[in-house]
Amino acid sequence: MSISMYTASVTVFSRQLTALLAILDKAEANATERKFKPDVLVTQRLAPDMLPLSTQIQIATDAAKGAVARLSGREVPSWPDTEVTFADLKARVQKAIDYLATFKPADLDGTEDKKVTIKAGGEDVTLRGEDYLLGRATQNFYFHVVAAYAILRHNGANIGKRDYLA
């Protein structure tokens, strides 16, 4: 028996975004404990050519909302990337969780063979729904969630594998 597209998307994204929200809470508490403003973390990165924490979270939430919207046939919501505070980042993650909650299994199940067209390297690429979800969308999502986790951990947040796995 194969896993449903709803379970592979909404359930997975929601669980990981909820874990990300908890990680952000722990990082904020750690910053307060260490007597610095959590907002300084928003622009942190692991390497000079890496995107900052804010962008990692923006891309992760975009990946989740974009995947379920495309698969269900809904218009992908456009959210401005204007987060400059820790509270802004947490609100964006919560907004993504709330958006995912608007989907039902009937919206996504049966979309394994649906054609999904995305831009990749400036070119249109068309994939089967299952290939898009499992081969592109979730990998992109996890990459940016892990990058956000790593940035926070590198900056001293008291988080570990259990926090990431929720």
TORVEXFI-16953 format. One line per field, with one value per residue (C-alpha): residue number from 1; residue in one letter; z negated, x negated, y negated. Coordinates in steps of 0.5 Angstrom, whole numbers, plus 500, padded with zeros to 3 digits. Example, Ala and Ser with C-alpha at 12.3 -4.5 7.8 and 13.67 -1.06 7.14 Angstrom:
BEGIN
pos: c(1_2)
code: c(A_S)
up: c(484_486)
east: c(475_473)
north: c(509_502)
This chain:
BEGIN
pos: c(1_2_3_4_5_6_7_8_9_10_11_12_13_14_15_16_17_18_19_20_21_22_23_24_25_26_27_28_29_30_31_32_33_34_35_36_37_38_39_40_41_42_43_44_45_46_47_48_49_50_51_52_53_54_55_56_57_58_59_60_61_62_63_64_65_66_67_68_69_70_71_72_73_74_75_76_77_78_79_80_81_82_83_84_85_86_87_88_89_90_91_92_93_94_95_96_97_98_99_100_101_102_103_104_105_106_107_108_109_110_111_112_113_114_115_116_117_118_119_120_121_122_123_124_125_126_127_128_129_130_131_132_133_134_135_136_137_138_139_140_141_142_143_144_145_146_147_148_149_150_151_152_153_154_155_156_157_158_159_160_161_162_163_164_165_166)
code: c(M_S_I_S_M_Y_T_A_S_V_T_V_F_S_R_Q_L_T_A_L_L_A_I_L_D_K_A_E_A_N_A_T_E_R_K_F_K_P_D_V_L_V_T_Q_R_L_A_P_D_M_L_P_L_S_T_Q_I_Q_I_A_T_D_A_A_K_G_A_V_A_R_L_S_G_R_E_V_P_S_W_P_D_T_E_V_T_F_A_D_L_K_A_R_V_Q_K_A_I_D_Y_L_A_T_F_K_P_A_D_L_D_G_T_E_D_K_K_V_T_I_K_A_G_G_E_D_V_T_L_R_G_E_D_Y_L_L_G_R_A_T_Q_N_F_Y_F_H_V_V_A_A_Y_A_I_L_R_H_N_G_A_N_I_G_K_R_D_Y_L_A)
up: c(500_502_498_500_503_497_492_496_497_492_486_487_488_482_477_479_479_472_470_474_470_463_465_466_459_456_460_458_450_451_454_448_443_446_446_453_458_462_468_469_471_477_481_479_484_484_489_493_499_496_495_488_483_486_493_491_487_493_498_493_492_500_502_497_499_507_507_504_508_515_513_511_517_513_514_510_505_506_499_499_496_491_485_481_474_470_469_476_478_473_475_482_480_477_483_487_482_482_490_490_485_490_495_494_497_502_505_506_506_513_516_517_524_525_529_525_529_525_527_526_528_532_536_535_533_532_527_525_519_515_518_516_509_507_512_512_507_500_502_503_496_492_495_492_486_484_486_481_476_477_477_470_467_470_466_459_459_455_460_462_466_462_463_471_471_466)
east: c(500_497_498_503_501_504_500_494_495_500_498_491_490_494_491_484_486_489_482_479_484_482_474_475_478_472_468_471_471_464_462_466_463_456_458_458_464_467_468_460_461_465_459_455_452_447_442_442_445_451_458_459_464_470_469_469_475_479_476_478_485_486_484_489_495_493_493_500_503_500_502_509_510_510_507_500_501_496_493_488_481_481_480_474_476_476_483_484_481_485_491_490_489_495_499_496_498_505_505_504_510_514_513_517_514_519_515_509_510_510_505_500_500_502_498_494_490_485_479_472_466_471_474_481_480_486_487_492_495_491_485_485_487_482_477_477_482_480_472_472_477_472_466_468_471_464_461_465_464_456_456_460_455_449_451_452_459_460_463_462_464_470_472_471_475_481)
north: c(500_493_487_482_475_472_475_474_467_463_468_468_461_459_463_460_453_454_457_451_446_450_449_442_441_445_440_434_437_438_431_428_432_430_423_421_419_425_421_421_428_426_424_430_435_440_438_431_434_437_434_432_435_430_433_440_440_436_441_447_444_442_450_452_448_448_456_457_451_454_461_459_454_448_441_441_435_430_428_422_423_418_421_417_419_426_425_424_431_434_431_433_441_440_437_443_448_445_445_452_454_451_458_464_471_470_464_468_475_478_473_477_477_470_466_460_455_451_446_449_445_441_446_449_457_461_467_472_470_475_474_467_468_473_471_463_460_464_464_457_456_460_457_450_453_456_450_446_451_451_443_443_449_445_439_443_445_450_455_462_468_469_462_463_469_467)
